[in-house]
Amino acid sequence: MTKQIFINLVVTDLLKSMNFYKELGFTNNPHFSDDTAKCMVWSDNIFLMIMTQEKFKNFATKPIADTKSHLAGLFSLSVESIDDVNNIMANGLKAGGIEPSEMRDYGFMQQRTIEDFDGHTWEIFCMDITKFPSENSNS
């Protein structure tokens, strides 16, 4: 079996969240979706499972964090260009997301951050490794 990543998040409004993630560029896989969970596909190997609190509790081994007031994790999505970063952000903001900070430019990487309705934090970035500082550049 191919190695894959499944990120599982609890959301308060499943359909509203599904539409938000569609705007970021995810697609819905209806075969793994129902009234309690939606499988959102980023790539062939990366999937986001958004679930109602009741469904999520079936998998949880600890109390569910309030991600509106506490950071539970940072999720990062790489894209090809700064234009892709900006387009995804524009779509996500139009869909109701929040940009909690300014764009960060590290020279070799540009990054913007968006939060969904439940406070889950996503970093959208593009990287040009050829611009990564070499060890000699600190001399």
HELIX and SHEET records of a PDB file:
HELIX    1   1 LEU A   14  LEU A   24  1                                  11    
HELIX    2   2 PRO A   30  PHE A   32  5                                   3    
HELIX    3   3 GLN A   53  LYS A   57  1                                   5    
HELIX    4   4 ILE A   82  LYS A   94  1                                  13    
HELIX    5   5 ILE A  129  LYS A  131  5                                   3    
HELIX    6   6 GLU A  135  ASN A  138  5                                   4    
SHEET    1   A 4 ILE A   5  VAL A  10  0                                        
SHEET    2   A 4 ILE A  46  MET A  51  1                                        
SHEET    3   A 4 ALA A  37  SER A  43 -1                                        
SHEET    4   A 4 THR A  27  ASN A  29 -1                                        
SHEET    1   B 4 LEU A  74  SER A  78  0                                        
SHEET    2   B 4 THR A 121  MET A 127  1                                        
SHEET    3   B 4 MET A 109  GLU A 115 -1                                        
SHEET    4   B 4 ARG A 104  ASP A 105 -1                                        
END                                                                             
